[in-house]
Amino acid sequence: MTKVTLADLQDRKARGGKLTMLTAYDYPMAKLIDEAGVDIVLVGDSLGMVVLGYESTTPVTMEEMLHHAKAARRGVKRALLIGDMPFLSFRSSAVEAVKHAARFVQEAGCEAVKVEWKQGIEDTAKAMIDAGIPVMGHVGLTPQTAAAEGGFGLRGKDAASAVRIIGQALALQEVGCLAMVLECIPDLVAQEITRRLRIPTIGIGSGPFCDGQVLVTNDLLGLFDRFTPTFAKRYADLSTMIRHATAAYIRDVQAGQFPGKEHTRTMAVEEFAKLKSDLGSE
Ligand code: KIV
């Protein structure tokens, strides 16, 4: 088990091997995906939707992110652990953003933070990087502002908007970002960005030409069934398994079949007889 480092991401791009990133929000899931060999564990603000039950990611607070990042930290030994800066934690001023990013590193033990694109974010990202906090960028569909920007569809569909996204990715690279998430952009635009950037691109809904891929683990495992993005591949159906297991437990308890002999602890017969005698005749 060799620890994944920031330098490894760059090496992987140079060598041409694909990077894998998945989300985790607690100790058991972080431990399982880390042990399975994923390169990067992201404590994403998708937390808000797939774990906390919010309608979107915007209500997620720093305190909620830190609570879950600390739990994930305890499960991750090998992968790189990245904390996602929630809405408003990096939008008011660079000074506030650095303070919040530092909490991910100092309190939760994250090795880097991720920021979604907004106008001027490159200066904020630079302030974080200058303060010694590695930063991953995120361009294309940026869920924190998607509703205000016309919804959750594909970004960069026409040449003009693709040029804008390429410019955003280059600006974030220029200030020293370590990698770039490309969300929901056409495959050839993602390929063009991947070709132009020195740092690795990690795609979600952006086709196969990125340097790596990321999915929300709850989508991959079929653990979030309010909706599944069309770009997500479901590798398991844990929701159905959980429903079946729960129904079986309820049936067993109601039928007196759980707990069985193998789940039951007993007292020596003579000791129980003594107990009865000590208790008297009631
Ligand atoms: O919040 C999240 O999980 C993310 C990934 C989907 C990239 O930002």
Boltz pocket constraint, residues with backbone or C-beta under 6 A from the ligand:
constraints:
  - pocket:
      binder: B
      contacts: [[A, 23], [A, 42], [A, 43], [A, 44], [A, 45], [A, 46], [A, 47], [A, 84], [A, 181], [A, 204], [A, 214], [A, 215], [A, 216]]
      max_distance: 6.0
